[in-house]
Amino acid sequence: MMEPSSRTISFTKMTGSGNDFIIIDNRSHILDADQSAPFIRAACRRKFSVGADGLIFIQEDPETDFQWRFFNADSSEAEMCGNGARCAARFAFLKGIVSQPNMTFRTRAGIIAAEVQGRRVKIRMTPPEKLLLDFPLESSGHVFSLNFINTGVPHVVGLLDSKEALDSLDVHKHGNFFRFHEKFQPAGTNVNFAHVQDRNHMLIRTYERGVEDETLACGTGAMASALVAAAKGLVNAPVQLATRSGETLTIHFSQSDSGGPGAEQFSQVYLEGDARVVYEADLWDETL
């Protein structure tokens, strides 16, 4: 028989297209999110604890259905995470925090709207900002033509000519270099490499800031890559992006010629994909 732990914390493990998260209903202030960095790093540490790409606290909000606090595995707080947002929305619906499948919730990037459709969740993202196209940067002797856009969090996008080039690329090496490049300081950036297959399909690989490694999927990175490709006239909405997890993320958006050449040409941007429950359990303090 197991000995009782001095403290346990209930959580739900969820995954959005291969991005995995620990989600805690923190409306009763079980933990102080501002003082939880050691807890977050310990809980997200693979092989020693639950393990995850990030941790999400669900909290009360006076104006929306709830507020989230999203933390990367290194305990840095991020403004937005598309895959995490879909998981948070489904979690809130399943737990009765929100009684209807349509909801809004507050993030550091702004208020997000979501619609839960079974395991599929569609979220309306905040408007993109700071589009910059076609600037060269060198990494390990290779010059990449890069693009930048902020889709709630900063993203660099490099479009590659072939699937073979994307498959063979050392995403960790080049992604890590650009993530810390002086051009993107002090916040740093996420780094995506993508290939356009046709007007509605792309392939993508992403190095995520805060995880500091390639992840199986990144919602805001998929959004960034689709919008960059659209700004360059290569794709039309909706765009389906095949991730390294084998799952597909769909980006919906409106694009206007009257919006100008910058990010303001895009509106009504939505991210759609699966949000799956893996398990529910209690975290014992001896793993922290």
PyMOL commands that set and color helices and strands:
alter all, ss='L'
color gray80, all
select helices_A, chain A and resi 33-35+37-43+82-94+163-168+171-179+182-184+219-231+257-259+263-265+285-287
alter helices_A, ss='H'
color red, helices_A
select strands_A, chain A and resi 8-16+19-25+54-59+66-72+102-107+110-117+120-124+129-139+142-150+154-159+190-198+201-208+213-215+239-242+248-255+266-274+276-284
alter strands_A, ss='S'
color yellow, strands_A
deselect
rebuild
show_as cartoon
